[in-house]
Amino acid sequence: MAEMEAENGVRSTYYFRCSKDGVFPKQAIRAIFGMGHEVGYHYECLSACGGDRSAALKGFEENLTTLRSIASCNTVSMHGAPLSRFSNQDLLIGVDLANHGLVADASLAFAHSQVAYFTDTGGTWNGGAGENFRDRVGLASGIYPTPASSEFSDWLNSYDNLVYVSTHPERWASTSIQFGVFLAKDRATALAKKAIYRYRRVLTHAH
């Protein structure tokens, strides 16, 4: 995907997660950064630390430093972690990103903006409750054709406001077999999300 974008003059931002030990995929990061794309940190520290904000901020700083030893990093974006009761987005609310040498958080920066947001989270464009718990950006400002529709190209060329497209490489396949595997995983995950969503609603009403 990064190669195709670079060949067509499109510059994107690729956000990378790290392992529990703080290890990033160096080869992929360097290759994508070398194509002219931006590289960012896809953080999930709050959910990984069980809601311990102090430990999460410490881990965030350490992982950011590690990523910057591989490539330049000016922005970050949270990982939804829908199976956790902790929202990673909460970690940086009220934090001065400039103190971390960051320009913006890719979600928080648009929290109060009218932006046409498209995401393939859950395996469907802009999936509803059960497929998409936390992957939401900005203020809803209308109903738009999705990137999968035939009208999207014409709409995009005529739209004169902010457009934000978020995609996940693991949801894109080059063969029918890959597509089947990815689709099965998404469907299984969606069922788990729906079960958790309903359980949380029951608990909320119970209290």
C-alpha atoms as one frame of an Amber mdcrd trajectory, in Angstrom:
protein
   0.000   0.000   0.000   2.811   2.401   0.880   4.544   1.629  -2.417   1.376
   2.240  -4.447   0.759   5.537  -2.670   4.328   6.702  -3.223   4.143   5.809
  -6.909   0.987   7.936  -7.245   2.298  10.925  -5.311   0.234  10.265  -2.181
   1.880  10.903   1.186   0.333   9.134   4.157   1.075   8.649   7.832   1.736
   5.096   9.001   1.262   4.476  12.717   3.185   1.586  14.256   2.470  -0.379
  17.410   5.231  -2.041  19.400   5.426  -5.324  21.290   4.947  -5.574  25.049
   8.728  -5.295  25.288   8.760  -2.039  23.318  10.091  -3.554  20.080   9.042
  -1.914  16.796   9.246  -3.469  13.289  12.400  -1.589  12.277  12.662  -2.836
   8.705   9.091  -1.868   7.781   9.377   1.522   9.475  12.603   2.426   7.701
  11.268   1.238   4.340   8.038   3.232   4.604   9.772   6.319   5.972  12.256
   6.064   3.112   9.389   6.273   0.605   8.548   9.736   1.892   5.667   8.800
   4.192   5.320  10.052   7.752   5.788   7.594  10.617   3.928   7.844  13.920
   3.467   5.961  17.188   0.244   3.918  17.549   0.106   3.874  21.342  -1.888
   1.557  23.603  -0.171   2.217  26.913  -3.196   2.841  29.117  -4.907  -0.444
  28.252  -1.578  -2.302  28.450  -0.980  -0.903  31.955  -4.454  -1.753  33.207
  -5.454   1.891  33.592  -2.347   2.926  35.585  -1.831   6.391  34.061   1.602
   7.052  35.605   2.999   3.763  34.322   1.301   4.328  30.963   2.861   7.769
  30.498   6.271   6.384  31.400   5.854   3.581  28.855   4.623   6.085  26.281
   7.783   8.189  26.644  10.068   5.162  26.479   8.387   3.733  23.386   8.367
   7.114  21.660  12.107   7.416  22.267  12.657   3.939  20.826  10.635   4.730
  17.703  12.580   7.953  17.180  15.807   5.972  17.196  14.458   4.306  14.031
  12.777   7.234  12.252  11.469  10.736  12.878   8.112  10.882  14.683   6.002
  14.033  15.066   2.495  12.659  15.627   0.823   9.837  17.544  -2.485   7.970
  17.349  -4.195   5.755  19.893  -4.999   2.079  19.360  -8.649   1.438  20.209
  -8.126  -1.813  22.161 -11.894  -2.478  22.206 -11.579  -5.545  24.431 -10.173
  -3.396  27.242 -12.351  -1.258  29.500  -9.698   1.464  29.340  -9.667   3.882
  26.404  -6.121   4.720  25.326  -7.360   8.085  24.051  -7.746   9.219  27.672
  -3.983   9.003  28.244  -3.064  12.245  26.452  -6.094  14.378  27.318  -4.705
  17.475  29.044  -1.087  16.555  28.205   1.057  19.198  26.498   2.298  17.274
  23.465   4.966  19.894  22.808   6.753  18.613  25.921   7.147  15.315  24.049
   8.265  17.009  20.850   4.963  16.171  19.181   2.881  18.268  16.810  -0.423
  16.473  17.349  -2.430  13.427  18.318  -4.184  12.232  15.151  -7.527  11.825
  16.933  -7.480  14.511  19.618  -6.400  17.191  17.136  -9.715  16.789  15.287
 -11.958  16.232  18.310 -13.895  19.466  17.723 -13.578  19.631  13.934 -16.201
  19.029  11.284 -14.441  16.271   9.387 -15.616  13.552   7.006 -14.067  10.508
   8.688 -13.763   7.088   7.048 -12.325   3.992   8.711 -12.225   0.286   7.843
 -12.260  -0.673  11.538 -14.181  -3.894  12.023 -13.841  -4.874   8.389 -16.542
  -2.501   7.140 -16.357   1.177   6.287 -17.443   3.171   9.352 -18.770   0.100
  11.179 -21.464   0.729  13.744 -21.754  -0.340  17.378 -20.257  -3.780  17.856
 -17.680  -3.292  15.100 -16.345   0.114  16.088 -16.225   1.080  19.760 -13.607
   3.811  19.786 -12.338   4.553  16.290 -14.170   7.842  15.855 -12.696  11.210
  14.929 -14.164  14.717  14.993 -17.782  15.802  14.879 -20.215  14.096  12.548
 -21.081  16.637   9.863 -23.175  14.653   7.383 -23.729  11.368   5.609 -21.211
  10.595   2.877 -20.721   7.854   0.294 -18.114   5.382   1.550 -14.834   4.683
  -0.286 -16.352   1.400  -1.466 -19.170   3.156  -3.346 -19.193   4.188  -6.991
 -20.078   7.782  -6.051 -17.092   8.291  -3.751 -14.635   9.597  -6.348 -17.025
  12.263  -7.637 -18.000  13.238  -4.108 -14.349  13.517  -3.024 -13.504  15.793
  -5.961 -16.359  18.136  -5.098 -16.043  18.114  -1.289 -14.324  21.230   0.077
 -13.873  20.364   3.766 -11.587  18.058   5.767 -11.486  14.387   4.760  -9.841
  11.828   7.050  -9.284   8.226   5.888  -7.976   5.608   8.330  -7.088   2.142
   7.049  -5.520  -0.971   8.577  -3.146  -3.063   6.402  -4.305  -6.371   7.905
  -7.753  -5.791   6.394  -6.475  -5.571   2.819  -5.710  -8.716   0.830  -4.019
  -9.471  -2.483  -5.562 -12.970  -2.873  -9.012 -14.456  -2.273  -7.558 -16.826
   0.332  -6.085 -13.932   2.295  -9.367 -12.078   2.034 -11.252 -15.092   3.415
  -8.887 -15.415   6.376  -9.034 -11.707   7.196 -12.816 -11.646   6.842 -13.205
 -14.632   9.181 -11.003 -12.952  11.791 -12.971  -9.714  11.535 -16.285 -11.521
  11.885 -15.062 -13.437  14.953 -13.727 -10.247  16.518 -16.978  -8.439  15.758
 -18.951 -11.116  17.616 -16.664 -10.731  20.644 -17.021  -6.945  20.525 -20.817
  -7.159  20.366 -20.891  -9.501  23.360 -18.676  -7.142  25.362 -20.694  -4.118
  24.260 -23.941  -5.713  25.470 -22.338  -6.862  28.732 -21.085  -3.344  29.475
 -24.528  -1.893  28.750 -26.081  -4.383  31.190 -23.571  -3.387  33.873 -24.187
   0.319  33.226 -27.958  -0.063  33.573 -27.494  -2.222  36.676 -25.655   0.608
  38.387
